Amino acid sequence: MLAQLKKEHFKFIADDPVRPHLTTEWRTEFPREVFALYEDKYAQYDELLTEDPLAIICVAYTDVVPECEADLNNIGSKIAVFYTVWSYSKGAGRDIVNQTA
């Protein structure tokens, strides 16, 4: 199950192996989002608040394809950029990319 990461799980952002220097505030302010992949057995979102995610992906929305990290600040709505992804379970990184797309 794919869900937008909520404040209760922001602690996992510190695990980002690609861009650990980006703050939680930056990652979650408009037009950026952070999503988490959970096991499908959770039927209600409230149940997720006690579970660890299988993978996490950070998405920025822009109007241009970024050439560098600074370009992620170009606000837009035409292009979804998956600028970092990490997983805690084998194969979950691929799954979260596919489900987010």
Number of C-alpha atoms within 10 A of each C-alpha: 17 19 15 16 22 14 10 10 16 14 10 15 20 13 14 17 12 11 14 12 9 12 11 16 10 12 16 20 11 12 18 20 17 22 21 25 26 20 14 8 8 12 10 9 12 9 10 21 14 9 12 14 23 21 24 27 23 24 21 25 21 20 14 16 14 15 8 7 9 8 14 21 14 15 16 15 12 11 15 19 17 17 14 16 22 21 21 14 10 10 11 20 18 13 16 23 18 9 10 16 9
